[in-house]
Amino acid sequence: MQEFLARLWRGLVAHVDTPLLLITLMLMAAGLPTVYSATYDANSHLLPQMLNMAIGLCAMWAVAQLPPQKLMRFGVPLYLVGVVLLILVFFFGIKVNGARRWLSLGFTRIQPAELLKIAVPLMLAWYFHKHEAVLKFRHYIVASLLLLVPFALIAKQPDLGTAILVGAAGFYVIFFAGLSWRVIVGLVAVAGAAAPFVWTMLHDYQRKRILTLIDPTTDPLGSGYHIIQSTIAIGSGGKLGKGWLEGTQTHLEFIPERHTDFILAVFSEERGLLGNSILLLLYLLLIGRGLLIAGKASTLFGRVLAGSVTLSFFTYVFVNMGMVSGILPVVGVPLPFMSYGGTALVTLSVGIGMLMSINTHRMLVRP
């Protein structure tokens, strides 16, 4: 019996990367009491978030069991399904607060854009792996078009935060596949030249967010409110924080979206500079571990996918911390494994599972 249990345990943990799992669990352990603190005096989201985390961990384990060559097979169908669902959103989507992002299935709602966070890097990694032996400039053009389609559809909803994350994930795949620095510099120059045109295409609230970033006090009760209140909360935490459940900005409800996009402000007020330093260290360890896995990958597919997933985590953290601290415009980007929410948490957990799969299945990946 003991030998059977030992074999069962070895089978369960065979494709689990211990450092990645420990870092993820520590981030979840930091996020759970923060979500509780942000919502306990209203309608606590503790139990739903615990369920979200359990589902996320199960999804992580399940994906880690799949060898990379099986993961590769999901790229094309997931991408096609995701794009079709994005198109359906325009015709049948549910409109909330001026944005049409959700599809109703009767018993629940889904946000198709979340699927593309996984589908786009999988699709592009499969594409570059398929053409690895004959990669030419035209392949990068095709990959860019494959990325542009979902990016444009998501930005049109409008959902700038998710569009940025999907666009970044796809760009990282193209970059790790060997895109020339000269092309990147050229693209940056073109983007700079196109900035005035892009500005005219932004919605009024998006332009206001950018202008408010320069001086939030120009609209302290409107578009500047989020930034002003979150920076006050961060600063009031001091070196060691006010303590759990003791945050005044949080419990007097000055911080908007305090359990989702602005959960870092709650954490900073209660844990202070010390807590933020530990949190930042955990994210750096997560990103470092992911890049190490990407560097050790034995195939192009594994390398570009692991690199894209890892730098996507960096993008999540950088954009969220940047907007909460007032150095980036406010967009809807959660803080990984800290913010409340099921869809994003499961998507992030799937990303960790992909890294585990690439790291623990050391074999030749065939198309």
C-alpha positions as CSV (number, residue, x, y, z in Angstrom):
1,M,0.0,0.0,0.0
2,Q,2.8,2.4,0.9
3,E,4.6,1.6,-2.3
4,F,1.4,2.2,-4.3
5,L,0.9,5.6,-2.6
6,A,4.5,6.5,-3.2
7,R,4.1,5.7,-7.0
8,L,0.8,7.7,-7.1
9,W,2.5,10.7,-5.5
10,R,5.4,10.5,-7.9
11,G,3.0,10.4,-10.8
12,L,1.1,13.4,-9.5
13,V,4.2,15.6,-9.1
14,A,6.2,14.2,-12.0
15,H,5.5,17.2,-14.2
16,V,5.2,19.9,-11.5
17,D,8.0,22.4,-11.4
18,T,8.5,23.0,-7.7
19,P,10.0,26.5,-7.8
20,L,7.2,27.8,-10.0
21,L,4.5,26.1,-7.8
22,L,6.0,27.5,-4.6
23,I,6.2,31.1,-6.0
24,T,2.6,30.9,-7.4
25,L,1.3,29.6,-4.0
26,M,3.1,32.4,-2.2
27,L,1.6,35.0,-4.5
28,M,-1.9,33.4,-3.9
29,A,-1.2,33.4,-0.2
30,A,-0.5,37.1,-0.3
31,G,-3.5,37.8,-2.5
32,L,-6.2,35.9,-0.6
33,P,-6.1,37.9,2.7
34,T,-5.8,41.1,0.6
35,V,-9.0,40.3,-1.3
36,Y,-10.7,39.6,2.0
37,S,-9.5,42.9,3.5
38,A,-10.7,44.8,0.4
39,T,-14.2,43.3,0.5
40,Y,-15.0,41.9,4.0
41,D,-17.0,45.0,5.1
42,A,-19.2,44.7,2.0
43,N,-19.7,41.3,0.4
44,S,-16.6,39.2,1.0
45,H,-15.2,37.6,-2.1
46,L,-13.0,35.2,0.0
47,L,-14.8,31.9,-0.8
48,P,-15.3,32.6,-4.5
49,Q,-11.6,33.5,-4.8
50,M,-10.6,30.3,-3.0
51,L,-12.7,28.4,-5.6
52,N,-11.0,30.4,-8.4
53,M,-7.6,29.5,-7.0
54,A,-8.5,25.8,-6.7
55,I,-9.7,25.7,-10.3
56,G,-6.6,27.6,-11.4
57,L,-4.3,25.1,-9.7
58,C,-6.2,22.2,-11.2
59,A,-5.9,23.8,-14.7
60,M,-2.2,24.4,-14.1
61,W,-1.6,20.7,-13.1
62,A,-3.6,19.4,-16.1
63,V,-1.7,21.6,-18.6
64,A,1.6,20.6,-17.1
65,Q,0.8,16.9,-17.8
66,L,0.6,17.6,-21.6
67,P,3.8,17.3,-23.5
68,P,4.7,20.3,-25.7
69,Q,3.8,18.5,-28.9
70,K,0.3,18.0,-27.7
71,L,0.1,21.7,-26.5
72,M,1.1,22.6,-30.0
73,R,-2.0,20.9,-31.5
74,F,-4.3,23.3,-29.6
75,G,-2.8,26.4,-31.3
76,V,-4.7,26.6,-34.5
77,P,-8.2,25.4,-33.2
78,L,-8.0,27.7,-30.2
79,Y,-7.0,30.7,-32.3
80,L,-9.8,30.1,-34.9
81,V,-12.4,29.5,-32.2
82,G,-11.2,32.7,-30.3
83,V,-11.4,34.9,-33.4
84,V,-14.9,33.6,-34.3
85,L,-16.1,34.3,-30.8
86,L,-14.7,37.8,-31.0
87,I,-16.6,38.4,-34.2
88,L,-19.8,37.0,-32.5
89,V,-19.3,39.5,-29.7
90,F,-20.0,42.4,-32.1
91,F,-23.4,40.9,-33.1
92,F,-24.6,39.2,-29.9
93,G,-22.3,40.5,-27.2
94,I,-23.6,41.9,-23.9
95,K,-22.9,45.7,-23.5
96,V,-21.8,46.8,-20.1
97,N,-20.6,50.3,-19.3
98,G,-20.4,51.1,-23.0
99,A,-18.2,48.1,-23.8
100,R,-19.3,45.0,-25.6
101,R,-17.0,42.2,-24.3
102,W,-19.1,39.3,-23.1
103,L,-21.1,36.5,-24.7
104,S,-24.0,35.0,-22.8
105,L,-24.3,31.2,-22.7
106,G,-27.5,31.3,-20.7
107,F,-26.1,29.8,-17.5
108,T,-23.0,32.0,-17.6
109,R,-21.1,34.6,-19.5
110,I,-17.7,34.3,-21.2
111,Q,-15.2,36.9,-22.3
112,P,-13.7,35.5,-25.5
113,A,-10.8,38.0,-25.4
114,E,-9.3,36.0,-22.4
115,L,-9.0,32.9,-24.6
116,L,-6.8,34.8,-27.0
117,K,-4.2,35.5,-24.3
118,I,-3.4,31.7,-24.5
119,A,-4.4,31.1,-28.2
120,V,-2.3,33.8,-29.8
121,P,1.1,32.8,-28.4
122,L,0.3,29.1,-29.0
123,M,-0.7,29.8,-32.6
124,L,2.3,31.9,-33.4
125,A,4.7,29.5,-31.6
126,W,3.2,26.6,-33.7
127,Y,3.6,28.7,-36.9
128,F,7.2,29.6,-36.3
129,H,8.0,26.0,-35.3
130,K,6.4,24.7,-38.5
131,H,8.5,27.0,-40.7
132,E,11.7,26.9,-38.5
133,A,13.9,25.5,-41.3
134,V,12.9,28.1,-43.9
135,L,12.2,31.2,-41.8
136,K,12.1,34.3,-44.0
137,F,10.9,37.9,-43.6
138,R,7.5,37.0,-45.1
139,H,6.8,34.6,-42.2
140,Y,7.2,37.5,-39.8
141,I,4.7,39.5,-41.9
142,V,2.2,36.6,-41.8
143,A,2.7,36.3,-38.0
144,S,2.1,40.0,-37.5
145,L,-1.2,39.7,-39.5
146,L,-2.2,36.8,-37.3
147,L,-1.6,38.9,-34.3
148,L,-3.2,42.1,-35.7
149,V,-6.6,40.4,-36.3
150,P,-7.5,39.6,-32.6
151,F,-5.7,42.7,-31.4
152,A,-7.9,44.9,-33.5
153,L,-11.1,43.0,-32.6
154,I,-10.4,43.3,-28.9
155,A,-9.4,47.0,-29.1
156,K,-12.6,47.7,-30.9
157,Q,-14.8,46.4,-28.1
158,P,-13.2,48.5,-26.6
159,D,-10.9,46.7,-24.1
160,L,-7.5,48.4,-24.3
161,G,-6.1,46.5,-21.4
162,T,-6.7,43.0,-22.8
163,A,-5.7,44.2,-26.3
164,I,-2.3,45.3,-24.8
165,L,-1.8,41.9,-23.1
166,V,-2.7,39.9,-26.2
167,G,-0.6,42.2,-28.5
168,A,2.4,41.9,-26.1
169,A,2.1,38.1,-25.9
170,G,2.1,37.8,-29.7
171,F,5.0,40.3,-30.1
172,Y,7.1,38.4,-27.6
173,V,6.7,35.2,-29.7
174,I,7.7,37.1,-32.9
175,F,10.7,38.6,-31.0
176,F,12.0,35.3,-29.6
177,A,11.6,33.7,-33.1
178,G,14.4,36.0,-34.3
179,L,12.9,39.3,-35.4
180,S,15.7,41.7,-36.3
181,W,16.4,44.6,-34.1
182,R,16.5,46.8,-37.1
183,V,12.9,45.9,-37.9
184,I,11.9,46.6,-34.2
185,V,13.5,50.0,-34.3
186,G,11.7,50.7,-37.6
187,L,8.4,49.6,-36.1
188,V,9.0,51.9,-33.1
189,A,9.7,54.8,-35.5
190,V,6.5,54.0,-37.5
191,A,4.5,53.8,-34.3
192,G,5.8,57.2,-33.3
193,A,4.9,58.7,-36.6
194,A,1.4,57.2,-36.4
195,A,0.8,58.4,-32.9
196,P,-1.3,61.5,-33.9
197,F,-3.5,59.3,-36.1
198,V,-3.9,56.7,-33.3
199,W,-4.8,59.6,-30.9
200,T,-7.8,60.5,-33.1
201,M,-9.0,56.9,-33.0
202,L,-9.0,56.7,-29.2
203,H,-12.3,57.0,-27.3
204,D,-12.8,60.1,-25.3
205,Y,-12.4,58.3,-22.0
206,Q,-9.1,56.8,-23.2
207,R,-7.7,60.2,-24.2
208,K,-8.8,61.6,-20.9
209,R,-6.9,58.8,-19.1
210,I,-3.7,59.7,-20.9
211,L,-4.1,63.4,-20.2
212,T,-4.9,62.7,-16.6
213,L,-1.7,60.8,-16.2
214,I,0.2,64.0,-16.8
215,D,-1.7,65.9,-14.1
216,P,-4.4,63.9,-12.2
217,T,-5.5,67.0,-10.3
218,T,-7.1,68.5,-13.4
219,D,-10.0,66.1,-12.8
220,P,-9.7,64.9,-9.2
221,L,-13.3,63.6,-8.9
222,G,-13.4,62.1,-12.4
223,S,-10.7,60.5,-14.4
224,G,-7.9,61.5,-12.0
225,Y,-9.7,60.0,-9.0
226,H,-8.3,56.4,-9.3
227,I,-4.7,57.6,-9.5
228,I,-4.9,60.1,-6.7
229,Q,-6.6,57.7,-4.2
230,S,-4.3,54.8,-5.1
231,T,-1.1,56.9,-4.7
232,I,-2.4,58.2,-1.3
233,A,-2.9,54.6,-0.2
234,I,0.5,53.5,-1.3
235,G,2.2,56.5,0.4
236,S,0.2,56.2,3.6
237,G,1.5,52.6,4.1
238,G,4.9,53.8,5.0
239,K,7.7,51.4,5.6
240,L,5.8,48.6,7.4
241,G,2.2,49.3,6.6
242,K,-0.8,50.0,8.8
243,G,-1.5,46.3,9.3
244,W,-4.1,43.8,8.0
245,L,-7.7,45.2,7.9
246,E,-6.3,48.6,9.1
247,G,-6.2,50.5,5.8
248,T,-8.2,53.6,6.1
249,Q,-8.2,54.4,2.3
250,T,-9.5,50.8,1.8
251,H,-12.2,50.6,4.4
252,L,-13.5,54.1,3.9
253,E,-13.9,53.0,0.3
254,F,-11.8,55.7,-1.3
255,I,-10.0,53.2,-3.5
256,P,-12.1,52.2,-6.5
257,E,-11.9,48.6,-7.9
258,R,-9.9,47.8,-4.8
259,H,-10.3,44.0,-5.0
260,T,-9.4,43.8,-8.7
261,D,-7.3,46.2,-10.7
262,F,-6.2,48.3,-7.7
263,I,-5.6,45.6,-5.2
264,L,-1.9,46.7,-5.0
265,A,-3.0,49.9,-3.4
266,V,-4.8,47.9,-0.6
267,F,-1.7,45.6,-0.2
268,S,0.6,48.6,-0.1
269,E,-1.4,50.5,2.5
270,E,-1.5,47.4,4.8
271,R,2.0,46.0,4.2
272,G,4.0,49.0,3.4
273,L,7.3,49.2,1.6
274,L,8.6,46.0,3.1
275,G,5.6,44.0,1.8
276,N,5.9,45.6,-1.6
277,S,9.6,44.7,-1.8
278,I,8.8,41.0,-1.0
279,L,6.0,41.0,-3.5
280,L,8.3,42.5,-6.2
281,L,10.9,39.9,-5.3
282,L,8.4,37.1,-5.9
283,Y,7.5,38.4,-9.3
284,L,11.1,38.8,-10.2
285,L,11.7,35.1,-9.2
286,L,8.7,34.0,-11.2
287,I,10.0,35.9,-14.3
288,G,13.5,34.7,-13.8
289,R,12.4,31.1,-13.5
290,G,10.4,31.4,-16.7
291,L,13.3,32.9,-18.6
292,L,15.5,30.1,-17.4
293,I,13.0,27.5,-18.7
294,A,12.9,29.3,-22.0
295,G,16.6,29.3,-22.3
296,K,16.8,25.6,-21.6
297,A,14.0,24.6,-24.0
298,S,15.2,22.1,-26.6
299,T,12.9,23.3,-29.4
300,L,11.9,26.5,-31.1
301,F,8.3,26.0,-30.0
302,G,9.2,25.6,-26.4
303,R,11.6,28.5,-26.4
304,V,9.3,31.1,-28.0
305,L,6.2,29.9,-26.0
306,A,8.0,29.9,-22.7
307,G,9.6,33.3,-23.4
308,S,6.2,34.8,-24.5
309,V,4.4,33.5,-21.4
310,T,7.1,34.7,-19.1
311,L,7.3,38.2,-20.5
312,S,3.5,38.3,-20.5
313,F,3.7,38.0,-16.7
314,F,6.2,40.8,-16.8
315,T,3.7,42.9,-18.8
316,Y,0.9,42.2,-16.4
317,V,3.0,43.2,-13.4
318,F,4.6,46.3,-15.0
319,V,1.3,47.7,-16.4
320,N,-0.7,47.1,-13.2
321,M,1.9,48.5,-10.9
322,G,2.5,51.4,-13.3
323,M,-1.1,52.4,-13.4
324,V,-1.7,52.0,-9.6
325,S,1.4,54.1,-8.9
326,G,0.5,56.8,-11.5
327,I,3.2,56.3,-14.1
328,L,1.0,54.6,-16.7
329,P,-2.6,55.3,-17.8
330,V,-5.4,53.4,-16.0
331,V,-6.3,50.2,-18.0
332,G,-8.0,47.1,-16.9
333,V,-5.1,44.8,-16.1
334,P,-5.1,42.6,-13.0
335,L,-2.2,41.9,-10.8
336,P,-1.2,38.2,-11.3
337,F,-2.5,35.8,-8.6
338,M,-3.4,38.8,-6.4
339,S,-6.4,40.4,-8.0
340,Y,-9.9,38.9,-7.6
341,G,-11.3,37.2,-10.7
342,G,-11.8,33.7,-12.1
343,T,-11.1,34.1,-15.8
344,A,-7.8,35.9,-15.5
345,L,-6.6,33.7,-12.7
346,V,-7.3,30.5,-14.6
347,T,-5.6,32.0,-17.7
348,L,-2.5,32.9,-15.7
349,S,-2.5,29.4,-14.1
350,V,-2.6,27.8,-17.6
351,G,0.5,29.9,-18.5
352,I,2.3,28.5,-15.5
353,G,1.2,25.0,-16.5
354,M,2.7,25.6,-20.0
355,L,6.0,26.6,-18.4
356,M,6.0,23.4,-16.3
357,S,5.2,21.3,-19.4
358,I,8.1,22.8,-21.4
359,N,10.5,22.3,-18.5
360,T,9.5,18.8,-17.5
361,H,9.0,17.2,-20.9
362,R,12.4,17.3,-22.4
363,M,11.9,15.7,-25.7
364,L,11.8,16.6,-29.4
365,V,8.6,18.3,-30.3
366,R,7.2,17.4,-33.7
367,P,4.6,19.4,-35.6
